[in-house]
Amino acid sequence: MPAADLVVTGTILTVNDAQPTAEALAVTDGRIVAVGGRKDIEALIGPNTRVYDTGEGCVLPGFVEAHGHPLMESVVLSGRMVDIRPVTLTDADAVVDLVRKEVAARGAEGAYAVGWDQLLQPGLPEPTLAWLDSVSPDAPLVIVHNSGHKAYFNSAAGRAAGLSRDTPDPIGAKYGRDAAGELDGTAEETAALIPLLGEAMLPGDAPAMLRAECARLNRAGLTTISEMAFSPQFRPLVQALHDELTVRLRTYEISNAALHTDASPGDGDDMLRQVGIKIWVDGSPWIGNIDLSFPYLDTEATRIIGVEPGSCGHANYTGEQLRRIVEAYFPHGWQMACHVHGDNGVDTILDVYEDALRRHPRADHRLRLEHVGAIRPEQLRRAAELGVTCSLFVDHLHYWGDVLVDGLFGEEHGSRWMPAASAVAAGMRISLHNDAPVTPEEPLRNISVAATRRAPSGRVLAPEERLTVEQAIRAQTLDAAWQLFADDVTGSLEVGKYADLVVLSADPRAVGPEAIADLEVRATFLAGRQVV
């Protein structure tokens, strides 16, 4: 074998069951050509081979974000929208002050803020239409809730978007209205939010924003990410930047009113590929619109977010509406990825998936459920039997764990939120995700949280639902890649796959699970090229 372009030595976790660990690997033309002992790989070192010795560090496959929104995050963190997320600001007065400053700075062009969260930023004012109009009387002001499932807008923003009392609610979404039928300055779900964001979604230098986003992802050790709310309007941008991308992108187009896409399943290549269609059953636990079999608690927290006492939330789509959407795409070979949190909603979409599989059998469909906070063990077993896979938002426990139990659902339901161990026990391949910009891409924290299930207070929620560190690593690498139909090229370190690597400051198996989140990403490689 000729000399390699790159040889990496040190502690290597391959996430390959046939060879779980190694001392070195060799890379030629971006792909791994050998994995094994240090002495074996040294034979592939030539005069032009770069040798990267990790020292006391540890090499893993590059992390995979199976449920992301990098295009949205590139806008949110570009400066065109002001970042008021709880990960940035926790003090309510500071949030309001920053919104007011943004309104003053933007003037007539209008202001957009993202990250409002009454549960994690206690003391925020009620964002009524009157309050929004007082903050910005003449220019548009839109504040997007941290969940991404609700927005608050002033009268000027409504006019700019062409909204009026006669505007119909989009399917699966709605505009809030007062007793007289007038718009009350609230919008729920994607189809209602998008018209309010207008030009804010594609401001300024979009290529520079996407390059900056790739750099952020690489710094977190990510080499593959999905875009779970892809719109064809972004296709020219990502295609133009194809050769500059430093993260593999897998896109899921939003199902639309026409129930049609001009793309075909699998369009693209190993860097940029369209693989699925995104659909929704319900919304967000933080605004009260997820479809549950049990009620929200009656607490200060639920009253703050506007949940009526005894409410079990609701679905945004009926089973029949979902059947029509799935029938429009699935028979043509598309993978479907469905957002669902409530256990009632899980039953609905599993019924739809089961019907679709009966009518249009497919051996390797990898139908997906996204987030699945309240999913029950028997539902996980049913899903696994159907070949349905779940991507879990375990970082909910790190940020909202105490709120889930004390404020929203009580010990019985809140503590079991995101039951990862039950999913694995059912025989399911799962992934862990961050759904950025809701929470930052932090795969190391995901692994830590999945293995500890610690809430902000330090208490452990449903310890029986903890994953082992090895299981959590797999859910953030190989199995996440599998969900994206990318496991043939990435997700594990084995001969023939791309050399997508992350180098950590220590072996995550050798530190306490609670310390994994604080490990340093020392380097990230994409196809053997160091990008961090």
ROMAR-948591 format. One record per residue (C-alpha): z, y, x; residue in one letter; residue number from 1. Coordinates in steps of 0.1 Angstrom, whole numbers. Example, Ala and Ser with C-alpha at 12.3 -4.5 7.8 and 13.67 -1.06 7.14 Angstrom:
BEGIN
- z/y/x/residuo/num
- 78/-45/123/A/1 .
- 71/-11/137/S/2 .
//
This chain:
BEGIN
- z/y/x/residuo/num
- 0/0/0/M/1 .
- -9/34/14/P/2 .
- 18/60/22/A/3 .
- 33/77/-8/A/4 .
- 32/114/-17/D/5 .
- 69/115/-25/L/6 .
- 99/92/-18/V/7 .
- 132/98/-36/V/8 .
- 163/81/-22/T/9 .
- 198/78/-36/G/10 .
- 215/64/-66/T/11 .
- 188/58/-92/I/12 .
- 194/49/-128/L/13 .
- 161/36/-141/T/14 .
- 168/30/-178/V/15 .
- 147/-1/-173/N/16 .
- 165/-33/-184/D/17 .
- 145/-54/-159/A/18 .
- 158/-33/-130/Q/19 .
- 186/-10/-141/P/20 .
- 194/6/-107/T/21 .
- 176/12/-75/A/22 .
- 181/30/-41/E/23 .
- 147/46/-39/A/24 .
- 113/51/-55/L/25 .
- 79/61/-44/A/26 .
- 53/83/-61/V/27 .
- 16/86/-56/T/28 .
- -7/109/-76/D/29 .
- 22/117/-99/G/30 .
- 30/81/-109/R/31 .
- 57/58/-97/I/32 .
- 42/31/-74/V/33 .
- 74/14/-62/A/34 .
- 110/11/-72/V/35 .
- 136/-8/-52/G/36 .
- 158/-9/-22/G/37 .
- 158/19/4/R/38 .
- 144/-4/32/K/39 .
- 116/-16/10/D/40 .
- 105/19/0/I/41 .
- 108/33/36/E/42 .
- 77/13/44/A/43 .
- 57/37/22/L/44 .
- 68/69/41/I/45 .
- 40/83/61/G/46 .
- 35/115/81/P/47 .
- 27/136/50/N/48 .
- 52/120/26/T/49 .
- 79/142/12/R/50 .
- 113/125/13/V/51 .
- 139/138/-11/Y/52 .
- 174/124/-4/D/53 .
- 197/131/-33/T/54 .
- 229/126/-12/G/55 .
- 258/121/-35/E/56 .
- 236/130/-65/G/57 .
- 220/107/-90/C/58 .
- 184/103/-103/V/59 .
- 176/96/-139/L/60 .
- 144/97/-160/P/61 .
- 136/133/-171/G/62 .
- 155/140/-203/F/63 .
- 136/139/-236/V/64 .
- 143/162/-265/E/65 .
- 130/143/-295/A/66 .
- 137/171/-320/H/67 .
- 130/205/-307/G/68 .
- 115/239/-315/H/69 .
- 103/253/-282/P/70 .
- 78/276/-297/L/71 .
- 104/292/-320/M/72 .
- 129/293/-292/E/73 .
- 104/311/-269/S/74 .
- 102/339/-295/V/75 .
- 140/340/-302/V/76 .
- 148/344/-265/L/77 .
- 119/367/-257/S/78 .
- 136/399/-267/G/79 .
- 115/404/-298/R/80 .
- 143/389/-319/M/81 .
- 179/397/-310/V/82 .
- 200/366/-302/D/83 .
- 233/366/-323/I/84 .
- 239/329/-322/R/85 .
- 274/316/-319/P/86 .
- 266/302/-285/V/87 .
- 259/338/-275/T/88 .
- 285/357/-296/L/89 .
- 316/345/-314/T/90 .
- 331/379/-324/D/91 .
- 320/391/-358/A/92 .
- 323/428/-349/D/93 .
- 301/422/-318/A/94 .
- 275/405/-340/V/95 .
- 273/434/-364/V/96 .
- 273/459/-336/D/97 .
- 244/442/-319/L/98 .
- 224/441/-352/V/99 .
- 230/478/-357/R/100 .
- 218/485/-321/K/101 .
- 187/465/-326/E/102 .
- 179/484/-358/V/103 .
- 183/517/-340/A/104 .
- 162/505/-310/A/105 .
- 133/491/-330/R/106 .
- 129/519/-355/G/107 .
- 100/517/-379/A/108 .
- 87/484/-365/E/109 .
- 117/466/-379/G/110 .
- 144/444/-365/A/111 .
- 149/406/-365/Y/112 .
- 181/388/-356/A/113 .
- 187/350/-353/V/114 .
- 219/331/-354/G/115 .
- 242/345/-382/W/116 .
- 269/319/-388/D/117 .
- 299/327/-411/Q/118 .
- 316/294/-401/L/119 .
- 316/299/-364/L/120 .
- 317/337/-365/Q/121 .
- 346/343/-389/P/122 .
- 349/378/-403/G/123 .
- 312/386/-407/L/124 .
- 305/408/-437/P/125 .
- 288/393/-467/E/126 .
- 251/400/-460/P/127 .
- 243/413/-494/T/128 .
- 211/432/-501/L/129 .
- 232/464/-504/A/130 .
- 247/458/-470/W/131 .
- 214/451/-454/L/132 .
- 199/482/-469/D/133 .
- 228/503/-456/S/134 .
- 223/490/-421/V/135 .
- 185/496/-422/S/136 .
- 175/519/-452/P/137 .
- 138/524/-443/D/138 .
- 126/498/-418/A/139 .
- 125/460/-422/P/140 .
- 156/440/-413/L/141 .
- 156/402/-413/V/142 .
- 186/381/-402/I/143 .
- 180/344/-399/V/144 .
- 210/321/-403/H/145 .
- 219/300/-373/N/146 .
- 208/268/-391/S/147 .
- 172/282/-395/G/148 .
- 174/273/-432/H/149 .
- 183/307/-447/K/150 .
- 175/343/-441/A/151 .
- 189/376/-453/Y/152 .
- 164/405/-457/F/153 .
- 165/441/-468/N/154 .
- 143/458/-494/S/155 .
- 119/471/-467/A/156 .
- 114/436/-453/A/157 .
- 107/423/-488/G/158 .
- 81/450/-494/R/159 .
- 65/444/-460/A/160 .
- 62/407/-468/A/161 .
- 47/415/-502/G/162 .
- 76/400/-521/L/163 .
- 86/410/-556/S/164 .
- 105/397/-586/R/165 .
- 72/380/-596/D/166 .
- 68/361/-564/T/167 .
- 70/324/-572/P/168 .
- 93/301/-552/D/169 .
- 73/279/-527/P/170 .
- 77/242/-532/I/171 .
- 108/231/-514/G/172 .
- 121/266/-509/A/173 .
- 133/296/-529/K/174 .
- 141/333/-530/Y/175 .
- 175/343/-543/G/176 .
- 176/364/-574/R/177 .
- 203/384/-592/D/178 .
- 212/381/-629/A/179 .
- 183/404/-638/A/180 .
- 158/383/-619/G/181 .
- 153/407/-590/E/182 .
- 152/395/-554/L/183 .
- 187/395/-539/D/184 .
- 177/395/-503/G/185 .
- 181/358/-495/T/186 .
- 155/332/-487/A/187 .
- 160/295/-482/E/188 .
- 139/270/-463/E/189 .
- 108/273/-441/T/190 .
- 81/282/-467/A/191 .
- 102/312/-479/A/192 .
- 113/323/-444/L/193 .
- 80/324/-427/I/194 .
- 65/353/-447/P/195 .
- 95/374/-438/L/196 .
- 91/369/-400/L/197 .
- 55/382/-400/G/198 .
- 43/394/-366/E/199 .
- 77/387/-350/A/200 .
- 66/351/-346/M/201 .
- 38/360/-322/L/202 .
- 48/392/-304/P/203 .
- 38/405/-271/G/204 .
- 28/382/-243/D/205 .
- 30/347/-259/A/206 .
- 19/329/-228/P/207 .
- 46/345/-207/A/208 .
- 72/336/-234/M/209 .
- 61/299/-234/L/210 .
- 62/298/-196/R/211 .
- 97/311/-197/A/212 .
- 106/285/-223/E/213 .
- 93/257/-201/C/214 .
- 114/270/-172/A/215 .
- 145/270/-194/R/216 .
- 138/234/-205/L/217 .
- 133/223/-169/N/218 .
- 166/238/-158/R/219 .
- 183/216/-184/A/220 .
- 165/185/-169/G/221 .
- 140/182/-197/L/222 .
- 105/169/-190/T/223 .
- 94/160/-226/T/224 .
- 101/178/-258/I/225 .
- 88/178/-294/S/226 .
- 78/207/-315/E/227 .
- 90/198/-349/M/228 .
- 76/228/-368/A/229 .
- 41/230/-354/F/230 .
- 15/252/-370/S/231 .
- -22/251/-362/P/232 .
- -20/288/-354/Q/233 .
- -2/278/-322/F/234 .
- -29/253/-311/R/235 .
- -50/279/-291/P/236 .
- -19/290/-272/L/237 .
- -7/256/-261/V/238 .
- -42/244/-253/Q/239 .
- -49/275/-232/A/240 .
- -16/269/-212/L/241 .
- -22/231/-210/H/242 .
- -25/231/-172/D/243 .
- 5/254/-168/E/244 .
- 30/234/-189/L/245 .
- 59/219/-170/T/246 .
- 72/200/-200/V/247 .
- 53/173/-219/R/248 .
- 48/185/-255/L/249 .
- 46/163/-286/R/250 .
- 39/182/-318/T/251 .
- 47/175/-355/Y/252 .
- 27/197/-379/E/253 .
- 45/210/-409/I/254 .
- 32/194/-441/S/255 .
- 15/221/-461/N/256 .
- 6/229/-497/A/257 .
- -29/216/-492/A/258 .
- -15/183/-479/L/259 .
- -42/183/-453/H/260 .
- -45/187/-415/T/261 .
- -77/191/-394/D/262 .
- -60/171/-366/A/263 .
- -60/134/-361/S/264 .
- -30/112/-351/P/265 .
- -27/111/-313/G/266 .
- -50/140/-306/D/267 .
- -45/152/-270/G/268 .
- -34/137/-238/D/269 .
- -2/128/-218/D/270 .
- 8/165/-215/M/271 .
- 0/177/-250/L/272 .
- -3/154/-279/R/273 .
- 0/157/-317/Q/274 .
- 18/127/-330/V/275 .
- 33/134/-364/G/276 .
- 39/153/-396/I/277 .
- 73/170/-404/K/278 .
- 88/168/-439/I/279 .
- 121/177/-455/W/280 .
- 145/163/-482/V/281 .
- 173/188/-480/D/282 .
- 186/217/-460/G/283 .
- 217/226/-439/S/284 .
- 254/216/-443/P/285 .
- 262/251/-432/W/286 .
- 246/268/-462/I/287 .
- 255/241/-488/G/288 .
- 221/227/-496/N/289 .
- 222/191/-485/I/290 .
- 220/162/-510/D/291 .
- 253/143/-510/L/292 .
- 270/116/-531/S/293 .
- 303/134/-526/F/294 .
- 314/170/-531/P/295 .
- 321/197/-506/Y/296 .
- 358/206/-504/L/297 .
- 370/238/-521/D/298 .
- 382/257/-491/T/299 .
- 379/292/-476/E/300 .
- 350/279/-455/A/301 .
- 330/266/-485/T/302 .
- 337/298/-504/R/303 .
- 324/319/-475/I/304 .
- 291/300/-475/I/305 .
- 288/303/-513/G/306 .
- 294/266/-523/V/307 .
- 305/262/-559/E/308 .
- 337/241/-563/P/309 .
- 328/204/-568/G/310 .
- 292/209/-556/S/311 .
- 275/179/-540/C/312 .
- 247/202/-527/G/313 .
- 211/194/-537/H/314 .
- 178/182/-525/A/315 .
- 149/206/-520/N/316 .
- 122/180/-528/Y/317 .
- 121/154/-555/T/318 .
- 113/118/-547/G/319 .
- 79/122/-564/E/320 .
- 71/153/-544/Q/321 .
- 79/134/-512/L/322 .
- 58/105/-523/R/323 .
- 28/128/-527/R/324 .
- 33/143/-493/I/325 .
- 38/109/-475/V/326 .
- 8/94/-494/E/327 .
- -14/123/-482/A/328 .
- -7/117/-445/Y/329 .
- 8/82/-438/F/330 .
- -22/61/-448/P/331 .
- -43/81/-422/H/332 .
- -21/69/-394/G/333 .
- 4/97/-391/W/334 .
- 40/92/-381/Q/335 .
- 63/110/-405/M/336 .
- 95/127/-395/A/337 .
- 119/137/-423/C/338 .
- 147/162/-421/H/339 .
- 177/148/-441/V/340 .
- 214/153/-439/H/341 .
- 229/141/-472/G/342 .
- 234/104/-480/D/343 .
- 218/108/-514/N/344 .
- 188/123/-497/G/345 .
- 187/94/-473/V/346 .
- 184/70/-502/D/347 .
- 155/91/-516/T/348 .
- 134/91/-484/I/349 .
- 141/55/-477/L/350 .
- 128/46/-511/D/351 .
- 97/67/-503/V/352 .
- 92/51/-469/Y/353 .
- 97/16/-483/E/354 .
- 71/23/-510/D/355 .
- 46/37/-484/A/356 .
- 51/7/-461/L/357 .
- 45/-17/-490/R/358 .
- 13/1/-500/R/359 .
- 1/7/-464/H/360 .
- 16/-18/-440/P/361 .
- 17/-8/-404/R/362 .
- 32/-28/-376/A/363 .
- 43/1/-354/D/364 .
- 49/31/-376/H/365 .
- 82/45/-361/R/366 .
- 90/64/-393/L/367 .
- 117/89/-385/R/368 .
- 148/104/-401/L/369 .
- 161/136/-385/E/370 .
- 197/147/-381/H/371 .
- 212/123/-407/V/372 .
- 248/138/-406/G/373 .
- 262/119/-436/A/374 .
- 242/87/-434/I/375 .
- 262/56/-443/R/376 .
- 263/23/-424/P/377 .
- 245/3/-451/E/378 .
- 218/29/-451/Q/379 .
- 214/26/-413/L/380 .
- 210/-12/-418/R/381 .
- 184/-7/-445/R/382 .
- 165/18/-423/A/383 .
- 166/-5/-393/A/384 .
- 152/-34/-415/E/385 .
- 123/-11/-425/L/386 .
- 117/-2/-388/G/387 .
- 128/34/-395/V/388 .
- 145/52/-366/T/389 .
- 170/81/-365/C/390 .
- 174/112/-343/S/391 .
- 210/124/-344/L/392 .
- 222/160/-339/F/393 .
- 254/149/-322/V/394 .
- 261/185/-308/D/395 .
- 272/193/-344/H/396 .
- 305/177/-333/L/397 .
- 309/199/-303/H/398 .
- 304/232/-322/Y/399 .
- 313/224/-359/W/400 .
- 335/192/-356/G/401 .
- 367/209/-368/D/402 .
- 348/227/-396/V/403 .
- 332/195/-408/L/404 .
- 366/179/-413/V/405 .
- 389/208/-423/D/406 .
- 364/231/-440/G/407 .
- 336/212/-455/L/408 .
- 340/174/-461/F/409 .
- 375/162/-452/G/410 .
- 385/134/-429/E/411 .
- 367/105/-447/E/412 .
- 333/121/-445/H/413 .
- 335/148/-419/G/414 .
- 349/126/-391/S/415 .
- 321/101/-394/R/416 .
- 294/128/-392/W/417 .
- 265/116/-370/M/418 .
- 275/79/-368/P/419 .
- 256/70/-337/A/420 .
- 274/37/-329/A/421 .
- 267/24/-364/S/422 .
- 230/32/-359/A/423 .
- 229/13/-326/V/424 .
- 249/-16/-341/A/425 .
- 223/-18/-369/A/426 .
- 197/-26/-342/G/427 .
- 181/8/-343/M/428 .
- 167/28/-313/R/429 .
- 180/63/-317/I/430 .
- 177/96/-299/S/431 .
- 200/126/-295/L/432 .
- 188/161/-299/H/433 .
- 198/198/-301/N/434 .
- 173/213/-326/D/435 .
- 171/245/-305/A/436 .
- 175/273/-310/P/437 .
- 203/261/-333/V/438 .
- 221/249/-302/T/439 .
- 207/252/-267/P/440 .
- 189/222/-252/E/441 .
- 219/206/-234/E/442 .
- 211/169/-230/P/443 .
- 241/163/-207/L/444 .
- 264/177/-233/R/445 .
- 248/154/-259/N/446 .
- 255/124/-237/I/447 .
- 291/136/-233/S/448 .
- 296/143/-270/V/449 .
- 281/110/-280/A/450 .
- 305/92/-257/A/451 .
- 336/112/-266/T/452 .
- 331/126/-301/R/453 .
- 354/155/-293/R/454 .
- 357/184/-316/A/455 .
- 364/219/-303/P/456 .
- 401/214/-309/S/457 .
- 400/183/-287/G/458 .
- 406/158/-314/R/459 .
- 383/127/-315/V/460 .
- 363/122/-346/L/461 .
- 358/85/-357/A/462 .
- 362/70/-322/P/463 .
- 345/38/-335/E/464 .
- 313/58/-336/E/465 .
- 313/66/-299/R/466 .
- 285/54/-277/L/467 .
- 288/40/-242/T/468 .
- 275/64/-215/V/469 .
- 247/40/-209/E/470 .
- 237/39/-246/Q/471 .
- 238/77/-247/A/472 .
- 216/80/-216/I/473 .
- 191/57/-232/R/474 .
- 191/78/-264/A/475 .
- 183/109/-243/Q/476 .
- 156/93/-223/T/477 .
- 137/60/-231/L/478 .
- 144/57/-268/D/479 .
- 138/94/-274/A/480 .
- 104/89/-256/A/481 .
- 98/59/-278/W/482 .
- 103/79/-309/Q/483 .
- 76/103/-297/L/484 .
- 52/76/-288/F/485 .
- 55/86/-252/A/486 .
- 75/57/-238/D/487 .
- 43/43/-223/D/488 .
- 42/72/-198/V/489 .
- 78/84/-195/T/490 .
- 114/78/-204/G/491 .
- 122/53/-177/S/492 .
- 116/50/-140/L/493 .
- 93/20/-135/E/494 .
- 60/14/-118/V/495 .
- 30/29/-136/G/496 .
- 49/56/-154/K/497 .
- 48/93/-144/Y/498 .
- 75/104/-120/A/499 .
- 94/126/-145/D/500 .
- 128/128/-129/L/501 .
- 160/147/-131/V/502 .
- 185/148/-102/V/503 .
- 221/153/-112/L/504 .
- 251/163/-90/S/505 .
- 268/130/-97/A/506 .
- 263/96/-113/D/507 .
- 273/102/-150/P/508 .
- 287/67/-151/R/509 .
- 312/76/-123/A/510 .
- 328/106/-139/V/511 .
- 348/108/-171/G/512 .
- 326/111/-202/P/513 .
- 341/145/-210/E/514 .
- 329/157/-175/A/515 .
- 292/147/-180/I/516 .
- 284/180/-198/A/517 .
- 294/199/-166/D/518 .
- 272/180/-142/L/519 .
- 247/202/-124/E/520 .
- 209/197/-127/V/521 .
- 199/199/-91/R/522 .
- 162/193/-95/A/523 .
- 136/184/-121/T/524 .
- 103/167/-113/F/525 .
- 73/164/-136/L/526 .
- 47/138/-124/A/527 .
- 62/140/-89/G/528 .
- 60/178/-87/R/529 .
- 93/196/-84/Q/530 .
- 96/222/-111/V/531 .
- 133/231/-106/V/532 .
//
